[in-house]
């Protein structure tokens, strides 16, 4: 039976992927409608204190699913949950969650070494085979099929009380649908960015996930508009910064010289697309400020050779590359130029001016950006504030970096633009609230497990 279900699901997903161009064409005539919905959600969120949201709607939906299945845990039996993380950043969030739950809960998982070290029984190394994009997914199809088959067998042999799927919506949506067939409640931790790209996917998302936990304040309003119970639990970056703040001496050492920090991205393709143009910006800024220190910090040692190669090819003198923590550089730099993504939001949290860039690769990507993007900004800080707090540039070709250089010149020196950016970033930090995303998620899970058990 399992091979049949796997084959049927696989066929459906391949057909769905192949139909993507058709669905994009169907979306275009209604793109203004989706943009209005996204803008309404941003405006609604701007008037709400997301930190005061409660767990009630999420708990009710999870409990409804649990009661409908007819399975309730007997008194004294250890609660069981299943956690899945499909890539590195998601596994870091999942590992913190499992560690915080502790021995009170029996955890099986898909993930990698981080989840194993946190105490989970890892049944499949999913995060070690993380892929993005249709071509990459097709290449890894045998691995994905094995993961799904393993999950189906687990649902049949030892169904958990709750399934927590962390980010990675592609395979996780398929797994969530299987959970529904088996009556197992599903909680999605780190909601997908459907509010930005392809909001038509919300119909499928609503049919698959029981509830979702968001890490950006405005996301909750968007998911609630599509009848998905959602709760803002805070951004895990705040937990990370609270747990590992930069040393004051290291920050002071960076501040001793006017420093420009470049964050070209984490993936090879992102670095190749963005770093050469960022170096052009750095060269232009150094022409105005000869004492400028240019630094490229990066967490991933696997990217060191690529970055050094690009530095050699671009022939930019006196650029420092440091492999290790980003926090001291982000806290001490006078200006940061960051590729759009989690890294750019992390830079914004330190309060120094940031310029967000994203170089599109190819005309198709450019057409997609101008016709499919549902929100008015690409930078998370601007979306959180619902106004342009930091300059952002999304473009195809090399010409866009000239505009980035102009913005860098303006923000690097004291003046109204720099002051407005710093003030705006302080408001963004305030809207995010404080750390505690993991603790809030643990509290919600424990409330559900307690309510879903048979009374003693």
N, C-alpha and C positions, 0 to 999 in steps of 0.2 A: 504493500500500500504506500509506504514512504517513497519508493522510487517513482511511482506513478504521480504522486502529489508534487514531488520535486520537478519532474519533467513537465507537468502541466503548468506549474508556476513559472518555470524557466521560459517556456514558450510564450506565456503571457507577457513576461517582462521584456523579452526580445522584441515582440510585436509592439509593445508600448514605446520602447526606445526608438524603433524604426519609424514610428508615427509622430515623433517629436516635431519634425519640420511642418507637418500638417497642422498639429495643434498650435504651433507658433503662428501660422498664417491665420488660423481661426481666432487667435487672441488679438491680432493687430486691430481689427475694426472696433474692439471694445477696450483698447488700452487706456483710453481717456476715462472710462468708467472705473477701471481698476486703480488708476492713479488717484481718482477722487476718493475712493475708499481708503487708500493708503494715507492720503493727506488728512482725511477725517480722523483716522486712528492716531496720527501724529498730533493733531490739534487736541483731540480728546485726552491723550496722555499728558500733554503739556499742562493741562489744568488739574491733573491728579497727582497725589503723592503716592507713587508706586510702592514706597517702602511700607505703606500701611495696608497693603492688600492682605487678605486672609486665605487660609487653606480650604475654606468651606466648599466652594464649588468643585475643586479638584477632588477632595475627599469623597464628596457625594457621588461623583461619577465612578470613582474606583470602587466604592462600596456597592454601588448598583451593579456593576459588572460581577463583583465577587458573589453577591447574593444570588444573582441570576444563574450562576454556575452550579449552585447547590453544594459546593465544597467549602467546608469551614474547618479550621484547624482545631483539634481537640485540646483541652486544657493541658498544659505541661509539655506539649510538643513544640520543639524549636521551630520558629518561623523560617521559611525558605524563600529567598529571592534569587532571581537571575539578573545579572548585570552584563551588558554588552557594550564594548567600545571598539570602534572600527579604525581609529587612527590615534596618533600619539597624544595630541592635546586632549582629546576626549578621554583617553585612558588615564591621564593625570587627574582629571576631574573625578572619574570613576574610582580610582584608587583612594583618593581622599575620602570619598563617600564610604567605601567598604571599610577603611580603617576606622572611621568615626562610628560606624555601626557596631564594630567589635564582635565579640563572640556571641552576643545575644541573638545573632541572625546567621543562619547557614547560607553562604553565598556561593553559587556556581556562576561561571562567567565565560564570556568570549573576550579575549584581550591579549595581554602579553605579560612581560616580566613585572611591570609595575603592579598590576592587579594580583599577580601571584604573590608578590612580596607583601601586599596588603592583607593577605589571608584568604583570598578567593580560590576556589577550586576551578582553575582555568581548563575548560574542555576543548577549546579551539583557539589557536593563536591569531585571531582575526586582525588585531591592530598591527601585527607584523607584516601583513599583506595589504596595507591600505592603498587604495587606488582611487583616482578621480578621472572622470571623462569616459565617454562611451568606448573608445578604442582600448584604453587601459583596462576597463571592466571586462571587455570581451577576451583580452589576453589572460586575465585571471579567472575566467569563468569556472574552470574545474575546482579551484579553491573555494569560490563562492558557493558552488553547488554542494560541496562537501560540508561547508559550514551550515548551510540551510538544512541539509539532511540530518546533521548532528542535532540541530535545534529541534526539529520535528520529533526525533526519537526521544529527546529529553522531555518534551511536552507530553508525550505519551506515557513514558515510564515513571517520571517523577515531576508532575506539574508543580511549579512554584506557586507561592501565594501571591507573588507580584513579580512582574518583569519590568526592569528599568533599563531603557535603551538610551545611550548617551550620544547625542548628535548623530552624524552619519546617516542621514535619512534614507538613502537609497535602499540598501539591504534591510535596514531596520523597519522600513515600512512593510516590506514583505513579511518579516518576522512578526510584526504587530498584527497583521491580518491572520496569520496562523494562530496567534494567541486568542484572537476573537473567536475563532472556530472552536477552540478548546475551553473557552470561558475563563481565560486567565487575564486579570487586569493589567493594563500596560500604561506606564508612566514614561513620558519622553523628557529627558533631562538635557537641556540646551535645545531650544526650539529652532527649526530650520529657518533660513532667511527667505521664506516664500514671499514675504512682504516686499522684497526687492526684485526678485526674479521669478517669474512664472506663478503668479498667485492663483492661476486656474488649478494648480495642484492641491489647493486647499480642500477640494471636495474629497479627493482620495485620502488626504491626511485625516480629515474628520471621521471617515469611515474606518480608519485603521487605529489611530491612537485614542485612548480614553481621555487623557489629559496631558498637558504639557507644562514644563517649567521654563520660564524665559529668563534671560540674563541681561536684557536691555529693557529699560522701563516702558518704552512705547510698544513693545511687542505684544504685551498682554492685551491691550485694546484691540490690536489687529486680529489676534486669534479669537477673542470673544466675539468679534463681529461675524465670525464664521462658525459660531456655536461650538467652539472647542474650549472646554474649561482650562483656564490658564492662570498661572500665578508667577509674579516676579519674585525671584528668590535672591537677587543680587548678582553681581558679576564675580566669577571665580578669580579674576585678576586681583580683586580687592583682597581676597583671602591670601593669595600668593604674596602680595606686597606687604600685608600685615605680618605674615609668617617670616618673610625674608627681606626686611627693609635694608636699603643700602647703607653701608657704613659712612658715618659723617666724614671721616678722614678721606675716604675715597672720593666722595662727592666734592669736598673742598679742593682736592687735587685737580679734579676736572675743571672746576670753576676758576682755578688760578690762571687759566688762559682762555680767551674767547674760542669756544669749541663749536663746530658744526658736526652733528651726528647724522649719519646716513643709515637708514634701515631699508635695504632693497627687497626684503621678503625672505621667506623660508625655503620655498621650492626652487629648484634649479631654473625652471623656465622664468620665474618671477625675477630672479637675480639677473639672468641674462638680458631680460627686457628692460629692467629699471636701472641697474647700477651704472652703465655707461652714461646715460643721461643725467643721473644724479651727480656724477663726477664732473660733468660740464657745468652744472649749477655751482658745485664747490669751487671750481676754477674761476668762475665769474665773480663769486663772492670774495675769494682770496685776492682778486685784483683790486678790490676796494679796501680789503683789510689784510695786509701782508702778513700779520702775525697770526692769522687764522689757523687753528688746529683742526684738521679733518680726520674724523674717526669713523670706522665701520666696525661696530661690535656685532657679534653673531653667536648664538647659543650652540649651533650645530657644527661640530668639528668636521662633519662630512662635507660641508660647503667651503671649507678653508681653501682647498686647492683651486676651486672654481673662482673664488673671489680674488685670490692672488694672481691667477692667470688674467682675469679681466683688468686688474690694476696694471699689470705689465703691458697688456695690449693697449690700454687707454693712455698710457704714458703720462699719468698725473703724478707729480712729485710730492713726496712727504705726506702720503696718506697712510694712516695707521689702521691696521686690522687687528682686532682683539677677539679671541674666541673665549666665551664665558658669559657671565651675567651681564644683562643689559642695564640694570637699575642704576648703577653709579653714573653711567654715561648719560642716561635719560634725565636723571635728576640734576646733573651738573652742566649739561650743554646749554649754550645760549639759544640754539635753534636746532630742531630736528626735522629732517626731510624723510618721510616714511611712506612706504608702499601701503596702500589701503588694505586694512585687515585688522586682525587682533593686535598686531604690533603697533599700529598707529594709535589705537585706543590706549594701549599700555603707555605709550609716550605721552599722550594727552593727560593721563592721570597724575603725572609729575608736575604739571602746571606751567612748563616752559612752552613757548610758541612752537607749533608743529605745522608743517605743510604736508598735506596728504596727496599722493600721486598714484596714478594707475595708468601704465602705458598698455594700450590694447594691442594685441598681436593679430594683424590681418584685418581686412575690410569687413569680413563677416562679424567679427567681434565689435567693430565700430558701429555697424548697422544695428546689432543687438543692443548695444548701450543706448543708442538714440531712440530706439523703438520699443524695447522690452522693459527697460528699467521702470519700476512703478513708483519709486520714491524720488524726492527732489535732490537728495544728496547721496554721496557714496561714503563719506566719512561718518563713522559711528558717533563721534562727538557732535557733529552738526545735526544728525538725526535725533539724538537725545535732547538737544536744545531746541530742535525744530527751527533753527536759524543758522546762518553761516558763521560759526565761531572760529573755525580754522580755514585757511584757503585750501581748496581741493581742486585737482586738475585730473581729468580723465580724457585721454586723447590717443589718436593713432598717428604714428610717425614721430619724427624728432622735433618738430617745430614747437611742441608743447613745453619742452624744457626751457625755452626762452622765457615763457610766461612764469614758470616756476622760479627761475632766477630773479625775475623782477620782484616777485612776492618775497623771496628770500632777502633781497636787499632792503626792502621796506621793513620786514619784521626783525631784522638783525639789530637795527639801531633803535634807541629809545625814541618813542613818539606815540601818537594816538593809536596807530595800528597795532603796535606791540602791546600797549596797555589794554586795548579792547580785547585782544586775543587772550591775554592772561586772565582778565576778569571773566571772560566767557568760559574758559576752561575751569575756573573755580566753580562756576554755576553747574557745569556738567558733572564735576566730581560730587557736588552736593546732591544732584538729582539721582545719582547712582546709589546713594546711601552708604552705609558702612559695610565692612566685611561680614561674613557669616552665611554665605551661600550654602556651604556644605552642611552647617548646623541646621539651617532652615529645612533643607531637603531631608536630613535625617529625622527631624521632628515630624515632618509630614508622613514619612514612611512608617515611623513607629506608631503614629496615631492611627494610620490605616490598618496596620497589622494587629493592633490592639482591638480596634472596632470590628475587624473581620473575623476574629476568633470566636469560637463557641464560649459562652459564659462559663466560668468555673463552677 
